[in-house]
Amino acid sequence: MKNSPHKILSTIVLLFFTTLVFISCEKEKNTIGIIKVVNSSGQSMGGVTVVLNQQNTIPGTDPIDNLRKTGVTDATGKASFTYKHEAILDVSVNKNLGNDTYSGSGVIRLLRGKTEQITVEAVKQ
């Protein structure tokens, strides 16, 4: 049985569009916030507890679930957090070192599909 030119052309067009659909379905990039914690001398601080949380909401609105995340900075003073959506979050950092407590705060704006980084200075209280 011979294949007609119409069948061959239809098959080629179908393969082309199928390939195009799979190539164009690129996975969405993660929304990542990186918090770097430094001391008053600008040196990185490892082992600092970092909390990201939703800012106060407008009265009468419900807070969004799963925005509060806690992490600990690594040896380079960085903690990384991954979110699905954009958000504006309060950042608080805290570390107890002997009898001393170091803390600081800031705000980070996460943009969808991007990596944002801020530096927070933890000062002795």
LUMLO-877984 format. One record per residue: residue number from 1; residue in three letters; x, y, z of N, C-alpha, C, O, CB in turn. Coordinates in steps of 0.001 Angstrom, whole numbers, plus 500000, padded with zeros to 6 digits. Glycine has a CB too. Layout:
<gufis>
> i, aa, n.u, n.v, n.w, ca.u, ca.v, ca.w, c.u, c.v, c.w, o.u, o.v, o.w, cb.u, cb.v, cb.w
> NUM, ALA, X, Y, Z, X, Y, Z, X, Y, Z, X, Y, Z, X, Y, Z
...
</gufis>
This chain:
<gufis>
> i, aa, n.u, n.v, n.w, ca.u, ca.v, ca.w, c.u, c.v, c.w, o.u, o.v, o.w, cb.u, cb.v, cb.w
> 1, MET, 500840, 498822, 500000, 500000, 500000, 500000, 500890, 501248, 500000, 501802, 501375, 500816, 499042, 499995, 501222
> 2, LYS, 500616, 502130, 499103, 501413, 503327, 498963, 500874, 504431, 499867, 499666, 504566, 500062, 501436, 503787, 497505
> 3, ASN, 501814, 505225, 500421, 501418, 506387, 501216, 501198, 507563, 500275, 502035, 507873, 499427, 502494, 506731, 502298
> 4, SER, 500092, 508185, 500441, 499815, 509344, 499592, 500586, 510552, 500121, 500895, 510614, 501311, 498285, 509645, 499539
> 5, PRO, 500893, 511493, 499264, 501600, 512706, 499707, 500828, 513443, 500798, 501432, 514091, 501653, 501837, 513644, 498519
> 6, HIS, 499513, 513351, 500778, 498692, 514018, 501781, 498929, 513418, 503175, 499028, 514148, 504161, 497205, 513917, 501402
> 7, LYS, 499018, 512090, 503247, 499270, 511423, 504533, 500671, 511750, 505059, 500846, 511988, 506254, 499105, 509895, 504387
> 8, ILE, 501634, 511763, 504197, 503009, 512066, 504602, 503094, 513498, 505115, 503702, 513751, 506155, 503991, 511854, 503422
> 9, LEU, 502494, 514425, 504398, 502496, 515821, 504806, 501772, 515996, 506143, 502242, 516740, 507004, 501843, 516693, 503726
> 10, SER, 500662, 515335, 506321, 499910, 515417, 507579, 500738, 514893, 508745, 500731, 515480, 509828, 498597, 514629, 507473
> 11, THR, 501445, 513798, 508528, 502284, 513228, 509576, 503422, 514175, 509931, 503729, 514347, 511110, 502842, 511872, 509139
> 12, ILE, 504037, 514777, 508962, 505136, 515717, 509209, 504628, 516933, 509985, 505273, 517378, 510934, 505785, 516163, 507872
> 13, VAL, 503489, 517463, 509588, 502919, 518627, 510280, 502571, 518250, 511722, 502832, 519030, 512638, 501654, 519154, 509533
> 14, LEU, 501999, 517097, 511933, 501645, 516648, 513283, 502894, 516501, 514143, 502892, 516931, 515296, 500878, 515313, 513228
> 15, LEU, 503952, 515911, 513618, 505207, 515778, 514360, 505815, 517146, 514682, 506344, 517349, 515774, 506208, 514935, 513560
> 16, PHE, 505738, 518074, 513738, 506272, 519408, 513947, 505555, 520107, 515112, 506209, 520654, 516001, 506143, 520237, 512661
> 17, PHE, 504240, 520091, 515111, 503480, 520758, 516164, 503630, 520051, 517515, 503652, 520713, 518552, 502010, 520830, 515776
> 18, THR, 503728, 518752, 517517, 503959, 518019, 518762, 505313, 518395, 519350, 505424, 518630, 520554, 503882, 516497, 518523
> 19, THR, 506324, 518450, 518525, 507660, 518855, 518972, 507639, 520287, 519487, 508239, 520584, 520520, 508682, 518716, 517828
> 20, LEU, 506966, 521162, 518788, 506872, 522566, 519180, 506203, 522711, 520551, 506643, 523519, 521369, 506092, 523362, 518122
> 21, VAL, 505162, 521950, 520803, 504463, 522007, 522090, 505389, 521562, 523216, 505434, 522217, 524257, 503195, 521127, 522062
> 22, PHE, 506114, 520493, 523044, 506993, 519993, 524105, 508190, 520912, 524340, 508646, 521045, 525476, 507482, 518594, 523761
> 23, ILE, 508694, 521534, 523310, 509820, 522449, 523467, 509376, 523723, 524175, 510116, 524265, 524996, 510438, 522786, 522101
> 24, SER, 508172, 524205, 523864, 507707, 525465, 524434, 507182, 525315, 525862, 506911, 526327, 526508, 506630, 526049, 523559
> 25, CYS, 507029, 524116, 526371, 506551, 523897, 527734, 507727, 523929, 528697, 508058, 522922, 529322, 505792, 522554, 527846
> 26, GLU, 508346, 525077, 528809, 509491, 525230, 529696, 509013, 525321, 531134, 508040, 526014, 531431, 510319, 526476, 529320
> 27, LYS, 509693, 524625, 532016, 509335, 524627, 533424, 509581, 526020, 534007, 510599, 526657, 533738, 510142, 523552, 534200
> 28, GLU, 508622, 526470, 534810, 508747, 527783, 535434, 509887, 527772, 536445, 510047, 526818, 537206, 507423, 528195, 536115
> 29, LYS, 510677, 528845, 536444, 511797, 528939, 537367, 511299, 529201, 538779, 510244, 529803, 538974, 512766, 530041, 536929
> 30, ASN, 512068, 528742, 539765, 511719, 528969, 541165, 511898, 530432, 541539, 512697, 531155, 540945, 512569, 528085, 542079
> 31, THR, 511141, 530840, 542525, 511282, 532158, 543123, 512116, 531959, 544381, 511685, 531281, 545314, 509876, 532828, 543439
> 32, ILE, 513306, 532548, 544408, 514261, 532262, 545488, 514660, 533550, 546186, 514930, 534569, 545550, 515516, 531540, 544940
> 33, GLY, 514689, 533480, 547514, 515191, 534579, 548325, 516424, 534123, 549077, 516402, 533089, 549745, 514112, 535087, 549304
> 34, ILE, 517498, 534885, 548971, 518730, 534562, 549688, 518995, 535679, 550684, 519051, 536855, 550324, 519939, 534379, 548704
> 35, ILE, 519159, 535291, 551940, 519452, 536248, 552993, 520897, 536038, 553417, 521291, 534937, 553802, 518473, 536090, 554203
> 36, LYS, 521683, 537107, 553341, 523068, 537059, 553811, 523123, 537853, 555109, 522653, 538990, 555171, 524080, 537635, 552734
> 37, VAL, 523698, 537251, 556144, 523785, 537899, 557447, 525244, 538234, 557733, 526130, 537386, 557628, 523192, 536993, 558567
> 38, VAL, 525468, 539503, 558100, 526814, 539972, 558431, 526777, 540636, 559808, 525721, 541057, 560281, 527350, 540968, 557344
> 39, ASN, 527949, 540721, 560441, 528048, 541439, 561715, 528351, 542907, 561428, 528400, 543316, 560268, 529150, 540811, 562636
> 40, SER, 528553, 543697, 562479, 528776, 545132, 562300, 530085, 545441, 561575, 530272, 546553, 561080, 528768, 545823, 563645
> 41, SER, 530993, 544464, 561508, 532243, 544641, 560767, 532117, 544202, 559309, 533070, 544315, 558538, 533362, 543862, 561440
> 42, GLY, 530940, 543702, 558935, 530713, 543250, 557568, 531122, 541820, 557299, 531085, 541366, 556155, 531431, 544128, 556641
> 43, GLN, 531520, 541091, 558359, 531922, 539688, 558196, 530688, 538787, 558218, 529752, 539023, 558982, 532922, 539267, 559310
> 44, SER, 530694, 537760, 557380, 529588, 536808, 557313, 529427, 536073, 558631, 530405, 535754, 559307, 529807, 535808, 556178
> 45, MET, 528167, 535807, 558987, 527870, 535094, 560230, 527161, 533779, 559905, 526068, 533786, 559338, 526997, 535970, 561178
> 46, GLY, 527773, 532661, 560260, 527160, 531354, 560088, 526377, 530975, 561329, 526619, 531512, 562409, 528219, 530295, 559781
> 47, GLY, 525442, 530055, 561180, 524667, 529553, 562303, 523617, 530512, 562827, 523168, 530371, 563964, 525575, 529200, 563398
> 48, VAL, 523214, 531485, 562019, 522195, 532456, 562415, 520825, 531952, 561968, 520664, 531498, 560836, 522494, 533860, 561808
> 49, THR, 519838, 532034, 562862, 518468, 531654, 562518, 517827, 532794, 561739, 517828, 533942, 562184, 517636, 531316, 563796
> 50, VAL, 517279, 532468, 560574, 516630, 533451, 559704, 515169, 533054, 559546, 514861, 531905, 559230, 517341, 533542, 558308
> 51, VAL, 514269, 534012, 559768, 512837, 533763, 559615, 512284, 534727, 558585, 512454, 535940, 558704, 512087, 533908, 560968
> 52, LEU, 511616, 534179, 557566, 510880, 534982, 556594, 509407, 534802, 556893, 508936, 533681, 557084, 511220, 534573, 555113
> 53, ASN, 508678, 535913, 556934, 507268, 535854, 557277, 506524, 536946, 556532, 507107, 537941, 556104, 507061, 535990, 558798
> 54, GLN, 505242, 536741, 556389, 504392, 537697, 555694, 504270, 538977, 556500, 504135, 538945, 557723, 503006, 537099, 555431
> 55, GLN, 504320, 540110, 555800, 504075, 541378, 556464, 502628, 541417, 556932, 501794, 540627, 556489, 504388, 542571, 555525
> 56, ASN, 502351, 542332, 557818, 500966, 542493, 558272, 500064, 542693, 557072, 500385, 543442, 556149, 500834, 543682, 559255
> 57, THR, 498931, 542013, 557101, 497993, 542110, 555984, 497022, 543252, 556237, 496920, 543770, 557349, 497228, 540777, 555781
> 58, ILE, 496330, 543621, 555211, 495304, 544649, 555318, 494184, 544089, 556190, 493793, 542935, 556016, 494770, 545083, 553902
> 59, PRO, 493662, 544883, 557122, 492568, 544377, 557965, 491439, 543801, 557124, 491023, 544385, 556124, 492025, 545492, 558864
> 60, GLY, 490960, 542650, 557552, 489871, 541984, 556848, 490329, 540991, 555808, 489498, 540332, 555183, 489007, 542991, 556203
> 61, THR, 491645, 540861, 555599, 492145, 539873, 554637, 492799, 538726, 555393, 493310, 538898, 556500, 493153, 540519, 553639
> 62, ASP, 492774, 537595, 554791, 493379, 536415, 555408, 494846, 536320, 555006, 495189, 536614, 553862, 492619, 535127, 555002
> 63, PRO, 495727, 535908, 555939, 497121, 535700, 555563, 497247, 534522, 554600, 496422, 533609, 554612, 497987, 535463, 556812
> 64, ILE, 498269, 534551, 553782, 498512, 533478, 552823, 499281, 532367, 553535, 500263, 532623, 554231, 499301, 534000, 551572
> 65, ASP, 498824, 531140, 553351, 499478, 529993, 553993, 500864, 529754, 553415, 501156, 530138, 552282, 498624, 528731, 553835
> 66, ASN, 501700, 529122, 554201, 503024, 528631, 553797, 504029, 529721, 553422, 504978, 529445, 552689, 502868, 527710, 552643
> 67, LEU, 503846, 530936, 553900, 504836, 531969, 553631, 505916, 531995, 554699, 507058, 532352, 554410, 504169, 533328, 553536
> 68, ARG, 505580, 531625, 555923, 506561, 531641, 557005, 507525, 530469, 556829, 507121, 529307, 556783, 505860, 531576, 558394
> 69, LYS, 508821, 530813, 556733, 509857, 529790, 556615, 511024, 530174, 557507, 511321, 531353, 557700, 510320, 529620, 555138
> 70, THR, 511680, 529154, 558048, 512827, 529349, 558920, 514007, 528569, 558361, 513855, 527449, 557874, 512508, 528907, 560373
> 71, GLY, 515187, 529180, 558439, 516408, 528525, 557988, 517582, 528991, 558829, 517444, 529873, 559677, 516665, 528807, 556498
> 72, VAL, 518728, 528396, 558587, 519954, 528740, 559310, 521032, 529050, 558273, 521169, 528343, 557275, 520406, 527573, 560276
> 73, THR, 521793, 530115, 558520, 522834, 530496, 557570, 523969, 529470, 557566, 524274, 528850, 558585, 523381, 531892, 557907
> 74, ASP, 524577, 529311, 556405, 525717, 528407, 556261, 527007, 529143, 556630, 526958, 530248, 557170, 525800, 527848, 554811
> 75, ALA, 528137, 528544, 556346, 529433, 529133, 556700, 529697, 530456, 555984, 530497, 531266, 556452, 530545, 528158, 556378
> 76, THR, 529026, 530677, 554851, 529200, 531936, 554119, 528210, 532998, 554568, 528190, 534100, 554019, 529052, 531701, 552625
> 77, GLY, 527383, 532676, 555569, 526408, 533627, 556094, 525122, 533700, 555299, 524351, 534646, 555463, 527012, 534972, 556150
> 78, LYS, 524868, 532711, 554430, 523680, 532757, 553572, 522676, 531667, 553920, 523039, 530543, 554264, 524083, 532628, 552114
> 79, ALA, 521401, 532036, 553820, 520292, 531089, 553933, 519407, 531312, 552715, 519130, 532454, 552348, 519482, 531276, 555289
> 80, SER, 518961, 530226, 552087, 518178, 530301, 550861, 516769, 529769, 551098, 516581, 528777, 551802, 518865, 529515, 549731
> 81, PHE, 515774, 530441, 550500, 514377, 530064, 550653, 513727, 530046, 549275, 513935, 530957, 548473, 513631, 531039, 551614
> 82, THR, 512935, 529003, 549002, 512268, 528865, 547711, 510757, 528994, 547899, 510163, 528362, 548773, 512624, 527507, 547047
> 83, TYR, 510163, 529821, 547063, 508719, 530043, 547079, 508157, 529814, 545687, 508886, 529813, 544694, 508381, 531471, 547574
> 84, LYS, 506845, 529618, 545635, 506179, 529411, 544353, 505752, 530738, 543731, 505780, 530893, 542510, 504966, 528497, 544527
> 85, HIS, 505357, 531694, 544570, 504811, 532952, 544078, 505645, 534147, 544538, 506564, 534008, 545347, 503369, 533112, 544541
> 86, GLU, 505311, 535305, 544014, 505915, 536549, 544463, 505436, 536853, 545879, 504357, 536428, 546290, 505569, 537715, 543499
> 87, ALA, 506263, 537597, 546618, 505861, 537981, 547974, 506765, 539100, 548470, 507896, 539258, 548010, 505917, 536762, 548940
> 88, ILE, 506250, 539864, 549407, 507040, 540824, 550159, 507043, 540303, 551589, 505992, 540169, 552215, 506458, 542307, 550054
> 89, LEU, 508232, 540013, 552098, 508342, 539319, 553382, 509241, 540079, 554347, 510237, 540689, 553958, 508877, 537901, 553178
> 90, ASP, 508855, 540021, 555623, 509714, 540522, 556692, 510808, 539495, 556932, 510567, 538291, 556853, 508901, 540800, 558003
> 91, VAL, 511999, 539970, 557221, 513129, 539099, 557516, 513605, 539435, 558929, 513853, 540597, 559248, 514287, 539271, 556458
> 92, SER, 513729, 538415, 559764, 514332, 538636, 561079, 515431, 537602, 561282, 515286, 536436, 560916, 513263, 538549, 562221
> 93, VAL, 516536, 538058, 561876, 517681, 537183, 562109, 518029, 537235, 563592, 517872, 538265, 564248, 518906, 537601, 561226
> 94, ASN, 518504, 536105, 564106, 518803, 536024, 565528, 519864, 534954, 565769, 519819, 533869, 565191, 517523, 535719, 566341
> 95, LYS, 520832, 535289, 566647, 521843, 534313, 567033, 522273, 534595, 568471, 522598, 535725, 568834, 523066, 534356, 566065
> 96, ASN, 522265, 533529, 569279, 522796, 533604, 570637, 524208, 533060, 570595, 524446, 531954, 570110, 521906, 532810, 571662
> 97, LEU, 525149, 533849, 571108, 526549, 533467, 571117, 527067, 533722, 572526, 527393, 534853, 572887, 527380, 534259, 570036
> 98, GLY, 527138, 532655, 573315, 527496, 532810, 574727, 526403, 533590, 575429, 525231, 533220, 575365, 528868, 533522, 574888
> 99, ASN, 526781, 534667, 576100, 525801, 535511, 576773, 525292, 536638, 575876, 524467, 537445, 576305, 526403, 536091, 578033
> 100, ASP, 525771, 536700, 574652, 525402, 537783, 573740, 524319, 537326, 572767, 524289, 536175, 572333, 526635, 538279, 572965
> 101, THR, 523438, 538258, 572441, 522405, 538010, 571438, 522596, 539001, 570303, 522727, 540204, 570526, 520972, 538128, 572051
> 102, TYR, 522611, 538473, 569064, 522729, 539287, 567875, 521413, 539183, 567104, 520876, 538089, 566928, 523947, 538841, 566998
> 103, SER, 520902, 540319, 566650, 519662, 540281, 565886, 519627, 541419, 564879, 520370, 542395, 564983, 518447, 540356, 566818
> 104, GLY, 518753, 541266, 563912, 518568, 542271, 562884, 517296, 541980, 562110, 516657, 540947, 562314, 519779, 542320, 561941
> 105, SER, 516933, 542890, 561227, 515715, 542693, 560445, 515820, 543424, 559114, 516691, 544270, 558913, 514480, 543179, 561228
> 106, GLY, 514923, 543082, 558226, 514864, 543699, 556911, 513611, 543252, 556190, 512750, 542589, 556769, 516110, 543355, 556088
> 107, VAL, 513515, 543617, 554932, 512383, 543242, 554085, 512943, 542790, 552750, 513868, 543400, 552215, 511369, 544431, 553905
> 108, ILE, 512372, 541708, 552212, 512782, 541234, 550887, 511556, 541151, 549994, 510487, 540708, 550414, 513494, 539850, 550976
> 109, ARG, 511733, 541584, 548756, 510673, 541465, 547753, 511082, 540384, 546769, 512082, 540509, 546063, 510414, 542828, 547020
> 110, LEU, 510295, 539329, 546735, 510563, 538210, 545834, 509758, 538389, 544555, 508549, 538619, 544598, 510222, 536855, 546511
> 111, LEU, 510430, 538285, 543428, 509784, 538386, 542127, 509717, 537003, 541502, 510682, 536241, 541549, 510538, 539376, 541201
> 112, ARG, 508579, 536690, 540921, 508345, 535357, 540364, 509423, 534961, 539367, 509727, 535688, 538421, 506982, 535300, 539695
> 113, GLY, 510000, 533761, 539616, 510988, 533204, 538704, 512367, 533821, 538816, 513235, 533535, 537990, 510511, 533352, 537322
> 114, LYS, 512593, 534662, 539818, 513883, 535333, 539965, 514505, 534983, 541316, 513826, 534510, 542227, 513721, 536866, 539825
> 115, THR, 515807, 535225, 541422, 516519, 535067, 542681, 516855, 536456, 543191, 517515, 537236, 542506, 517807, 534191, 542515
> 116, GLU, 516401, 536756, 544388, 516653, 538049, 545027, 517511, 537817, 546262, 517343, 536816, 546960, 515316, 538772, 545402
> 117, GLN, 518431, 538741, 546534, 519293, 538609, 547710, 519350, 539935, 548449, 519459, 540999, 547839, 520717, 538149, 547308
> 118, ILE, 519275, 539855, 549783, 519496, 541036, 550613, 520518, 540682, 551684, 520739, 539510, 551988, 518160, 541542, 551254
> 119, THR, 521135, 541710, 552249, 522072, 541533, 553346, 521469, 542181, 554584, 521008, 543322, 554539, 523472, 542144, 553008
> 120, VAL, 521478, 541445, 555684, 520964, 541941, 556961, 522126, 541982, 557954, 522877, 541016, 558088, 519787, 541039, 557498
> 121, GLU, 522261, 543102, 558638, 523284, 543235, 559657, 522708, 542808, 561001, 521681, 543325, 561441, 523819, 544686, 559719
> 122, ALA, 523383, 541856, 561649, 522978, 541401, 562977, 523869, 542126, 563991, 525091, 541982, 563987, 523097, 539820, 563118
> 123, VAL, 523226, 542902, 564852, 523971, 543689, 565824, 523767, 543134, 567239, 522737, 542535, 567548, 523541, 545166, 565759
> 124, LYS, 524757, 543347, 568071, 524712, 542865, 569447, 523661, 543674, 570209, 523632, 544903, 570144, 526118, 542978, 570133
> 125, GLN, 522815, 542968, 570917, 521736, 543631, 571690, 522168, 543887, 573113, 521398, 544432, 573903, 520456, 542780, 571689
</gufis>
